[in-house]
Amino acid sequence: MTQMAKALLVDDRRENLMALEAILQGLPVQSVAVESGEAALKQLLVDDFAVILLDAQMPDMDGFETATHIKRRERTRHVPIIFLTAADKDAQLALRGYAVGAVDYLTKPFDPWVLRAKVSVFVELWVKTRQLAAQSDLVRERDAQWRVLTDAVDEATALLRADDDAESRERAVDLLEQARWGNNA
């Protein structure tokens, strides 16, 4: 029941989205393409993403404004953003991208293998984070089970030490059996 990692692709030009989808093809990631910052924010309300590939220059809400909204939300502030832009290597745009929370800033044309490598790293980190969360949940569950068992043993021990009658011994045995089989009395 492992959920596949998703990459959110945000660009106002459909041909750029198709190119990004082609670049990511074959990676263990599902591409979700949207054509505006507003659509990206809506998508982030319903899905979790390993990485966001975000066009910096779009009409209406540009990538910088979109990233600012993403980083303000508790649910999405941890999602890595890689800015993509056709602008000539304008250092100010790159600095602006990093200032709003981007982890990287690539100018077009970029090497598709470099982008694949970067996305792969974030997908792997997303998968590992999910695995750690699942293991942490399992440890908490086992810890709770252990507490129930030790409480039952303590209660049974107290009953056995307090009274030496058959009813107390029977109650102590019942407690231990219930704890053993996971039945809470």
Order of alpha helices (4+ residues) and beta strands (2+ residues): beta-alpha-beta-alpha-beta-alpha-beta-alpha-beta-alpha-alpha
